[in-house]
């Protein structure tokens, strides 16, 4: 019933483990919350960059869920969580909904930040860009921590064993981070770098993996081989 929707959202944000959230509501919340926050992030660079990120951010979340849903369900079975694949998927989907609602609630502040900080045509654009990357990364990480705290409560209730619930959460997080890091690399840029033009995807989005880039960066830092700068080094 329409009158029950606010109570469902409230229960989700409280982390009520007994709340059954319809799949369509979870997906709608992810599209809305991450879409708004993504638009706010990209709007600093240009309005159409905001549209690009508003599409890519929820896409990243849903693609990560699709990429890890089956894997996490299998891993949960292996460690004896007792969760069915449907329960695993719904639990993860609920945590992503909480994450998205938290970010969506902060999108007005993100819009204000985008409009108040020096724009990409200002001489302070590089400092502004770096500041926004740090701020938004911190906000996204904090929303992720809160969402996973709620997910832990859900797992505790549905599994009934604290040790198994903790193991399940850690394994799921590892899988989500592994897949999500690679997908975020392929879908970049997100922050609208002033070093490059506005584009939906990098021209080299399929050329290498996130983990190759980390290995290359570490090798260059350690002086194993010299670094050749290109414009695509900036995310």
C-alpha positions in Angstrom: 0.0 0.0 0.0 1.3 3.5 -0.8 0.9 4.6 2.9 3.4 1.9 3.9 6.3 3.1 1.8 7.7 5.7 4.2 7.7 3.1 7.0 9.6 0.7 4.8 12.3 3.3 4.0 12.5 4.2 7.6 13.0 0.6 8.7 15.6 0.1 6.0 17.7 3.1 7.2 17.4 1.8 10.8 18.8 -1.5 9.6 15.7 -3.5 10.7 16.7 -7.1 9.6 13.1 -8.3 9.4 12.1 -5.7 6.7 11.3 -7.2 3.4 12.0 -4.5 0.7 10.6 -5.1 -2.8 13.3 -5.5 -5.5 11.8 -2.8 -7.6 12.0 -0.3 -4.6 15.6 -1.2 -4.1 16.5 -0.6 -7.7 14.5 2.6 -7.8 16.3 3.9 -4.7 19.7 3.0 -6.1 18.9 4.8 -9.4 17.6 7.9 -7.7 20.1 8.2 -4.8 23.3 7.4 -6.7 22.0 9.2 -9.8 21.5 12.5 -7.9 24.8 12.2 -6.1 26.6 11.3 -9.4 25.0 14.3 -11.1 26.2 16.6 -8.3 29.8 15.2 -8.6 30.0 15.7 -12.4 28.2 19.1 -12.5 31.3 20.9 -11.3 33.0 20.1 -14.6 30.0 20.6 -16.9 26.2 20.0 -16.9 26.5 17.1 -19.4 29.3 15.7 -17.3 26.8 15.6 -14.5 24.4 13.7 -16.7 27.2 11.2 -17.6 28.1 10.5 -14.0 24.4 10.5 -13.0 24.0 7.5 -15.3 27.3 5.8 -14.6 27.3 5.9 -10.8 24.1 3.8 -10.3 25.2 1.6 -13.3 28.4 0.9 -11.4 26.5 -0.1 -8.2 24.1 -2.4 -10.1 26.8 -3.9 -12.3 28.8 -4.7 -9.2 25.8 -6.4 -7.6 25.2 -8.4 -10.8 28.9 -9.3 -11.0 29.2 -10.5 -7.4 25.7 -11.8 -6.7 26.2 -15.3 -7.8 29.8 -15.5 -6.5 28.9 -14.2 -3.1 26.0 -16.6 -2.9 28.3 -19.6 -3.6 30.9 -18.4 -1.1 28.1 -18.0 1.5 27.1 -21.6 0.9 30.7 -22.8 1.2 31.2 -21.2 4.7 27.8 -22.5 5.9 25.8 -19.3 6.1 22.6 -21.2 5.3 21.5 -18.3 3.1 19.8 -19.1 -0.2 20.9 -17.3 -3.3 17.8 -15.3 -3.2 18.5 -14.3 0.5 22.1 -13.4 -0.4 21.0 -11.3 -3.3 18.3 -9.4 -1.4 20.6 -8.8 1.6 23.2 -7.2 -0.7 20.6 -5.3 -2.6 19.3 -3.9 0.6 22.7 -2.7 1.7 23.2 -1.0 -1.7 19.9 0.7 -1.2 20.9 2.1 2.2 24.2 3.3 0.6 22.3 5.0 -2.2 19.7 6.6 0.1 22.5 8.0 2.3 24.3 9.5 -0.7 21.0 10.8 -2.2 20.2 12.6 1.1 23.6 14.3 0.8 23.3 15.3 -2.8 22.0 18.9 -2.0 25.3 19.5 -0.1 27.2 18.0 -3.0 25.5 20.4 -5.4 26.3 23.3 -3.2 29.9 22.2 -3.0 30.1 22.0 -6.8 28.7 25.5 -7.3 30.6 27.2 -4.5 34.1 25.9 -5.2 36.3 27.4 -8.0 35.1 26.2 -11.4 37.2 24.3 -13.9 37.8 27.6 -15.8 39.2 29.3 -12.6 43.0 29.4 -12.0 42.4 27.3 -8.8 40.7 24.6 -10.7 43.4 22.0 -10.0 43.2 22.6 -6.2 39.4 22.6 -6.4 39.4 19.3 -8.3 41.7 17.6 -5.8 39.7 18.9 -2.9 36.5 17.5 -4.3 38.0 14.1 -5.1 39.1 13.9 -1.4 35.8 15.1 0.0 33.6 12.9 -2.2 35.8 9.8 -1.7 35.5 10.3 2.1 31.7 10.7 1.9 31.3 7.7 -0.3 33.5 5.6 1.9 31.6 6.7 5.0 28.2 5.9 3.4 29.7 2.5 2.5 30.7 1.8 6.1 27.2 2.7 7.4 25.6 0.5 4.8 27.8 -2.5 5.6 27.2 -2.0 9.3 23.4 -2.3 8.6 24.2 -5.4 6.4 26.1 -7.0 9.3 22.9 -6.6 11.4 20.9 -8.2 8.7 23.3 -11.1 8.4 23.4 -11.6 12.1 19.6 -11.9 12.2 19.3 -14.2 9.2 22.3 -16.5 9.9 22.0 -16.6 13.6 25.7 -17.2 14.2 27.9 -14.1 14.8 31.1 -15.7 13.6 29.6 -17.0 10.4 27.8 -13.6 9.8 31.2 -11.8 10.2 32.9 -14.2 7.8 30.1 -13.8 5.3 30.4 -10.0 5.5 34.1 -10.0 5.0 34.0 -12.4 2.0 31.2 -10.4 0.4 33.1 -7.1 1.0 36.2 -8.6 -0.6 34.3 -9.7 -3.7 32.5 -6.4 -4.0 35.7 -4.4 -3.7 37.5 -6.7 -6.2 34.8 -6.4 -8.9 33.8 -2.8 -8.1 37.3 -1.5 -8.4 37.7 -2.9 -11.9 34.3 -1.7 -13.0 35.0 1.8 -11.6 38.2 1.8 -13.6 36.4 0.9 -16.8 33.6 3.5 -16.3 35.9 6.4 -15.4 35.9 9.4 -15.3 33.6 10.2 -12.4 35.0 13.5 -11.1 35.3 15.4 -14.3 39.0 16.1 -14.4 40.2 19.5 -15.6 43.2 17.8 -17.1 41.1 16.2 -19.9 38.0 17.0 -21.9 34.5 15.9 -21.0 33.8 12.4 -22.1 31.5 9.5 -21.1 34.3 6.9 -21.1 38.1 7.1 -21.5 39.3 6.1 -24.9 41.5 3.4 -23.3 38.8 2.0 -21.0 39.5 -1.5 -22.2 43.2 -1.3 -22.5 44.3 -2.5 -19.1 42.9 -3.4 -15.7 42.7 -1.5 -12.4 45.2 -4.0 -10.9 47.7 -3.5 -13.8 47.5 0.2 -13.2 48.2 -0.3 -9.4 51.2 -2.6 -10.2 52.5 0.0 -12.7 52.2 2.8 -10.3 53.9 0.9 -7.5 56.7 -0.1 -9.9 57.2 3.5 -10.9 57.2 4.6 -7.3 59.8 2.0 -6.4 61.9 3.1 -9.4 61.7 -0.2 -11.2 61.1 1.6 -14.5 60.5 5.3 -15.5 57.2 6.9 -15.8 55.9 8.3 -19.1 53.2 10.9 -18.5 50.0 11.0 -20.6 46.8 12.8 -20.2 45.0 9.6 -19.4 46.9 9.3 -16.1 44.4 11.7 -14.6 41.1 10.1 -13.5 
